[in-house]
Amino acid sequence: MLTHALTLLIVAAEPSLASRIPPPTDRVVGGAMAPAALPSGTLAFWGLLGAPDVGVGYRQGFSAFELNAGVTFNYLLLSTLFEAGVRVPVIRRDRLQIAPLASLGLEFNSGSTYFDPANFGSVALRPRIGAVTSYLVSDTVQALLLVDIPWAISLNVTGAHFAPTLGGGAEFHLGGRLSVLALAQIGVDVLKEPLGVTQVRPAWAFRLGFGYRLF
């Protein structure tokens, strides 16, 4: 009788106990660019194909920040960039996330002028700051807003390249662990040639990509 009474008591208590357990707040949709910062324990790989570059990399979420790294190849300038950085989520409001970013890269530019006559060969240190904003539109779509401010500081010649842009797009969950990304950016391209004048031109980019989350 005592065992039966205890069983009935546990069964009766289960709904109230379950109601006290908060639902999960980290809804991971994406992997290429979204969400603004990956939650702790999440690891994803990404790839990009577009203009003016292609690239691959990875993202990993920790309790207070996201670590990311990648390599991109600009086929219009024939330059390669190796880069690593962090994103720190400062705002998490249900569907909205905002994460400032900071990274440091090393860029090798061949100096090819077939696309841009003002391009010059260099080895450059490339710090970058900015922010990513993501908004969970639905269970399968994240809207994105990107502020990107890279600055290439040449180490072997007296030149520099500064190209702040503002971008927008979306990442779509395809099922399983795979997602696809569409992103467009526009801004200002400021180029200081070695021993030359400073040129100010429009900056642009369009990229399609994919993300694959391991967990």
C-alpha positions in Angstrom: 0.0 0.0 0.0 2.8 2.4 0.9 4.6 1.8 -2.4 1.4 2.3 -4.3 0.7 5.6 -2.5 4.2 6.9 -3.3 3.8 6.0 -7.0 0.6 7.9 -7.1 2.2 10.9 -5.4 5.1 11.0 -7.9 2.8 10.8 -10.9 0.6 13.6 -9.6 3.7 15.7 -8.9 5.3 15.2 -12.4 3.2 17.9 -14.3 3.9 20.5 -11.7 7.7 19.7 -11.7 7.8 19.8 -15.5 6.1 23.2 -15.5 8.9 24.6 -13.4 11.6 23.6 -15.9 12.2 26.6 -18.2 12.2 25.9 -22.0 15.5 26.1 -23.8 16.3 29.6 -25.0 19.2 28.8 -27.4 17.6 28.0 -30.8 20.4 27.3 -33.1 19.3 28.0 -36.7 22.3 28.5 -39.1 26.0 28.0 -38.9 27.5 30.0 -41.7 26.8 33.5 -40.4 23.8 33.1 -38.1 23.1 33.3 -35.2 25.1 36.4 -34.2 27.1 34.2 -31.8 26.9 30.4 -31.5 25.8 29.1 -28.0 28.1 27.2 -25.8 29.0 23.7 -27.1 28.1 24.4 -30.7 30.6 23.8 -33.5 30.0 24.6 -37.2 31.9 24.8 -40.5 31.1 27.2 -43.2 31.9 27.9 -46.9 31.4 31.0 -49.0 31.2 31.4 -52.8 30.6 34.8 -54.3 32.2 38.1 -55.4 34.8 39.1 -54.8 36.0 36.1 -52.9 35.5 32.5 -51.8 36.4 31.0 -48.4 36.0 28.3 -45.8 36.2 28.3 -42.0 34.8 27.2 -38.7 32.9 28.6 -35.7 32.8 27.4 -32.1 30.6 28.7 -29.3 31.7 29.1 -25.7 29.9 30.3 -22.6 30.8 34.0 -23.1 31.9 34.3 -26.7 32.3 32.6 -30.0 35.7 31.8 -31.6 36.0 31.7 -35.4 38.7 31.3 -38.0 38.9 31.0 -41.8 40.7 31.5 -45.0 39.4 33.5 -48.0 40.7 34.0 -51.5 39.9 37.2 -53.4 40.1 36.1 -57.0 39.7 39.6 -58.4 42.8 40.9 -56.6 44.5 37.5 -56.3 45.0 37.9 -52.6 44.6 35.4 -49.7 43.6 36.2 -46.1 44.1 34.1 -43.0 42.0 35.3 -40.1 40.9 34.5 -36.6 38.5 36.3 -34.2 35.8 36.4 -31.7 32.2 37.5 -31.4 30.8 38.5 -28.0 27.0 38.4 -27.6 26.0 41.5 -25.7 22.2 41.3 -26.4 20.1 38.2 -26.3 16.4 39.0 -26.4 14.4 35.8 -27.3 14.6 36.0 -31.1 17.2 38.9 -31.3 20.9 38.6 -30.9 23.6 41.3 -31.3 27.3 40.4 -31.1 30.2 42.8 -31.7 33.2 41.2 -33.5 36.9 41.6 -33.5 39.5 39.7 -35.5 43.0 39.8 -36.8 44.3 38.5 -40.1 47.3 38.3 -42.3 46.8 39.1 -46.0 49.0 38.3 -48.9 48.2 40.3 -52.0 49.9 39.4 -55.4 49.4 43.0 -56.7 47.5 41.8 -59.7 45.9 44.7 -61.7 43.8 42.9 -64.2 40.6 43.9 -62.3 41.8 46.9 -60.2 44.6 49.0 -61.8 45.3 50.6 -58.3 45.9 47.3 -56.6 49.5 46.7 -55.3 51.4 43.8 -53.9 51.8 43.6 -50.2 51.9 41.6 -47.0 49.4 43.2 -44.7 48.2 43.0 -41.1 44.4 43.1 -41.3 42.5 44.0 -38.1 38.7 44.0 -38.3 35.9 45.2 -36.1 32.2 45.2 -36.6 28.9 43.6 -35.3 26.5 40.9 -36.4 22.8 41.2 -35.6 20.5 38.1 -36.2 16.8 37.8 -35.8 14.9 34.5 -35.7 12.1 35.1 -38.2 10.9 31.5 -38.0 12.1 28.1 -37.0 14.0 27.9 -40.3 15.0 31.5 -41.2 17.4 34.0 -39.5 17.6 37.5 -40.8 21.0 39.1 -40.7 22.5 42.6 -40.5 26.3 43.0 -40.7 28.6 46.0 -40.0 32.1 45.1 -41.2 35.1 47.4 -40.8 38.4 45.8 -42.1 41.6 47.7 -42.4 44.6 46.2 -44.2 47.9 47.8 -43.0 50.8 46.9 -45.3 54.0 45.7 -43.6 56.3 45.9 -46.6 55.2 49.0 -48.4 53.7 52.3 -47.4 50.1 51.5 -48.4 46.8 50.7 -46.7 43.3 49.6 -47.6 40.2 50.5 -45.6 36.7 49.2 -46.6 33.8 49.7 -44.2 30.6 48.1 -45.4 27.0 47.5 -44.3 25.3 44.2 -45.2 22.1 42.3 -45.0 20.8 38.9 -45.8 19.3 35.7 -44.4 20.3 32.2 -43.5 17.9 29.3 -44.2 17.8 26.0 -42.5 17.5 23.1 -45.0 17.0 20.3 -42.5 19.3 18.2 -40.4 22.5 20.3 -39.7 22.8 22.1 -43.0 21.9 25.7 -43.8 22.4 28.1 -46.7 23.3 31.8 -46.6 22.7 34.8 -48.9 24.4 38.1 -48.0 25.0 41.4 -49.8 27.2 44.3 -48.7 27.8 47.9 -49.8 30.1 50.6 -48.5 33.2 52.7 -49.2 36.6 51.5 -50.5 39.5 53.7 -49.5 42.9 52.7 -51.0 46.2 54.4 -50.2 48.7 53.4 -52.9 52.4 53.3 -52.1 53.8 56.8 -52.8 50.5 57.6 -54.4 47.3 59.4 -53.8 44.4 58.1 -51.8 41.5 56.8 -53.8 37.9 56.6 -52.6 35.5 54.2 -54.4 32.3 52.2 -53.9 32.8 48.9 -52.1 30.5 45.9 -52.7 30.2 42.2 -52.1 27.7 39.4 -52.7 28.1 36.0 -51.2 26.3 32.7 -51.1 27.3 30.2 -48.5 26.5 27.1 -46.5 26.9 26.2 -42.8 27.1 22.7 -41.3 26.8 22.2 -37.6 28.5 19.2 -36.0 26.5 19.7 -32.8 
